[in-house]
Amino acid sequence: MIAEKSIKELENSSVALTVTVTADTIEEGYKAALNKYAATVQLKGFRKGKAPLSVLEGKFGKEIREESTFNTIEDALKDVLEGVEEKYKPLSYSTPELQDEETLLPFKSNSDVTFTVKYDVMPTFEMPTYTGLTITVPKVELPEEIVTAEIDKLREQNAMVIDKEGKAENGDIVTVDYVELDEENNEVAATDRKDFVFTLGSGSNFYEIDTDVIGMQVGDEKIITKTYADDSTVEGYAGKTIQLKVALKALKFRDVPALDDDFAQDVKDEYKSVADLVKATREKLEKALAAKLEQVKLDALSEELLKGTTIGVPASMIDMEVDQAWKRYVRQTGLTEEQILKFLEYQQKTKEDMTAPWRESAEKSLRIQLIMEQVKEKENFPVDQADVEKAVEEQLKDVTDEEQIKYYRTMLEDELKFQKIAPFLQENNTFIEGETIGYNEFMQDSYGA
C-alpha cells in the first residue's frame, strides 16, 4: 500500500509527513468505487445496476477516481500515523492539512500518488537545570497597621446608616438634586438629576462638588460656581466655569461600631474578645501572604527556567490556550458570547482583535507548563493510592461506566502528581530575600505577573 514515507521537522514543533501510495493500491480503491456505483446507479437506457462499467467510467470516471483516490489517501494517512514514532504523532487538536492539493489533480490511472500533510506535534526540548538554583524574591512583612486596617474594614461593613441632623461633613452620605443654570439663570433641563446619592469625600459625582456640599443642611439650596482647570478630567468641562443649583434632600452618617469585645463577638461567636479578633485577623492575613509568597517563588523560578530554554510552541497549542482564555472571559462577564461579539462589533472590533494580545502570554504559560510536565515525568512522583481512592470517591461518585472511571482515575492520579511539582521545586532550590516590598503593593494581583 505504502511505497515510501518521510518526515521533515519544521519550525514551532510542526512536521511535514510525505507519503507515497502505490499505483496498485490506488487502482484497487478506484475499481471498488466503480463497482459500488455500478451496482446502484441508473443511467438512461439501462436498468438500475446494469450499466456497463465502460459506460459508467466514460461518464463519471474522473469524479469517481478523484473521490476514491482521496479516500485511499485518507486511509493511507491513518495507517502511517499509527506506526510513526510517538514524537511524530499529531496533537489531538492538530488536524493534518493536505499541502498543495491542486498539484495532485487530476489523478492519473496506474500511477503512484505522493502527498504531503503538515501538522503539529508535542514540542521536544532540552530540559534546563531545575534544582540547586538560587532565586531572589521580595522581602515582605505584615505590619500591625495592616491588621488594624483589616479590622477597620470589618467595622465599616458592620456600620449602620443613620439619619443625621445638622451640617453635612466629610464622610456623610447625602442625597441631592442638581441642575446646571445657563447665563440667564435658567435651568438646563438636560442636566437635571434627582435623588442622587453619594458619600462626601469619595469623589463619586460628576461635577466634583464634595467640598461644596459640606456645611449644607437638609432643605438647603445653593448655587455653586465651579471653575474647572484646563487639565480637568471632568469630560467636556476642562477650562469652563458653570453654575450648578444644588438642593440637599437627605443627610445620613455611618455609625461605625466601637472596637470592643461585643463587636468581636458579633463578628464571630468563637471570638470572645478583641484579642481573639486581632489574632484571627492576623492569622488570616499571614496565611494569604504565605500563599502569595509561594506563588511568587514559583513564578520567579519559572522565569529562571525559561531564560535558557528554547521551546517551539505549535500554533494549534496556542490557539487552544487562547480559546480556553476566551471561554473563561465569557463566563466571567456573565454575558453570552453573542452579546460580547455584538459589543465588539459596535466598537468596530472582532474577537481576533481582542484575543491577539493574549497570544504572547498564552505561549509563555504553555512553555512553563511544558517544563513542569517534564519535571513531573523525570521525577516520577509517587502517589498515595489512598489519596487516589479519596479523589475518585469525591469526584466520580455519579459516574457508573467502568471505562470512564478508569479514564478519569488516570487523570486524577496525574493531577495528584502534578500537585507535587511546586513543593518539590521549592524544597530543592534556594530562595533568598531581596528588596523589601510593602504588604499592599505585594498583595496586588498584578505583582509578579
Order of alpha helices (4+ residues) and beta strands (2+ residues): beta-beta-alpha-alpha-beta-beta-beta-alpha-beta-beta-beta-alpha-beta-beta-alpha-alpha-alpha-alpha-alpha-alpha-alpha-alpha-alpha-beta-alpha
